[in-house]
Amino acid sequence: MLRFFLIFMGLLITLFAARISTYGTKYVTEPFTGVLADISAHLIMMFDANVHAEGVIIQSTTNGFAVAIAPGCDGIEAVIILISALVAFPSPWKHKLIGAVIGFFCIQALNLVRIISLFYMGQWSQVAFDWFHLYLWQALIVLDALAVWLIWLRYLPKTPRRPPPPSSPGEPAAA
């Protein structure tokens, strides 16, 4: 358990530091957030043609309401937490990679639901938007990472238990 904790914390610190670095922001966060805005806008446009996305901003062309996807609203933190837990847990690398890929898509799918719901909620009620944005959705995205990790644990191959070592002659057998 100590090994898991130390690796998990070391990866968290390393990956979060990389995320907030100038390089991480410029070459990972900003492009990824722009892609999230584009995907969100395209999904919204399937049902509402009055939407425009530019950079990280999604805007309604009917009422002017806009949301900007900021760092921290892109699901990357939850992915970092999940990857740190996957790597820290003793299991085959093949399973870690499968868990990371599936987990990334699960977290980002929920994050797209989050972005789209907040886009419409903000047009309906600023109070509801603030509450859902700051409290509910933040917790749900992190819980999604936890749920993916727990499900991943359930599907890991079972390792056979080793039998106890044979007792030497003259020693009582272990019960």
N, C-alpha and C positions, 0 to 999 in steps of 0.2 A: 504494500500500500504506500509506503514511503517513496519507493521508486516511482510509482505512478504520479504521486503528488509532485515530486521534484521535476520530473519530465514535463508534466502538464503545466506547472507554473513557469518553468523555463521557456517552454514554447509560447505560452501566452505572452510573456514579457517580450520575447524576441519578435513574434509576429505583430503584436500591437506597436512595438517600436518601429518596425519596418513599415507598417501601415501609415503611421503619422509622420514618417520621414518625408523630406522633400521629394525624393525619388519615388517613394510609394504613393504619395499624393498625386504627383504629376503623371506617372506612368501606369498606375493601377486604379486608384480611387476615382479620379476625374473621368477617365475614359469609361470605366465600368458604370459609373453613375449616369453618364450620358446615354449609354446603351439601355440602362434600366428605364430612363425617361422615354426613349424612343419606343421600346417594347410596350410600356404602359400606355403611351399615347396611341399606338396602333391597336391595342386591345380595346381602348375606349372608343376609338373611331369606328370599330365594328358596329357599335350601337349608337354612337353620337358623333356626327360629322363635324360638330362645332368645337373641335379641339385642335390645338396646335402645340407642338413640342419644339423647343429650341434649346440646345445644350441640355441643362439639367432642369429646365422649367417646362411644366405642362400647364397650358392656359386654355380656359374656355373663351371662345371667340364671341359668345353671346353676352356674357356678363363681365368678362375681364378677369374673373377669379383665376388665380394661378398658384401652383405649388412648386417649390423648388426642392429637388431631392438633394439634401445636404449629406456630407459625410456623417455617418452614424445612422442614416436612414436608408442605407443601401444593403443592409443585411450582412455586410462583411464581418462585423464583430461576431455575430452568431456563427458564421462559418469558421472564423478563427477559433472560437471556443470549441466547436465540434472537432475540427482537425486536431487541435491540441489533445483533446480527450481520446480521439482515435489512435493517434500516434503513441500516446503515453500508455495505452492499454496493451498488455502483452498478447499479441495475436499475429497471425501471418500478414505480411505486407500486402498480399493480394486482397485480403479482406479489408484492410485499412483503406486501400485505394478505392475499392468498390463502395465502401461506406462514405468516403469523402465525396465521390462523384454523386452518388444518390442523395446524400445529405445536402450538398450544394444546391442541387436542383429543387429539393423539397423546401429548403429555406428561401430560395429566391422565388419559388412559386407563391409561397405565402406572402412574401414581401411585395410581390406584384398585386396581390389582393389588397394588401395594406395600403399601397400607394393609391390604387384606384378608389378604394373606399374613402380614403382621406380626401381625395380630390373632390368627390361628390359631397362628403360630409361638410367640408369647408364652405361649400356653396349653400348649404342648408343651415348650419349653425356653427358659429365660431367657437362657442363654449364646448359643444360636443367635439368639434375638431380638436381643440386643445387637449381635452381630457383623453380622447382616444389616442391621439398622437403621442402625448407625453407619458401616459400610464399604461393603457391596455395593450396597444400594439407593441410597445417596447418589450413588455413581459411576454407576450405571445410569441414573438420571434425568438427570444432566448429559450422559451419552453419548447419551441419547435426543434431547436438544436438538441436539447436534452432528450426529447421524445425520439428523435432519429437515433441518437446514441444508444438509448435503452433498447430500441428495436434492433439495432445493429448487434448489440450484445447478445440478444436472444438468438440470433441466427449464426453466431460464430460456431465453428465446428467444436464438438465436445472433445476434450482431451481425456484419454483414459486415465483413471487414477492408478498410481503405482501401488502394487501390493506391498505390504510391510516387509522389511528384510527378514529372511529366515532366521529363526533363533538358533544359537549354537547349542550343541548338546549339553545337557546339564542345566540349561536356563529354562525357567518356566515360559510357556508360550504366552504371547501377548493376547489379551482378550479383545 
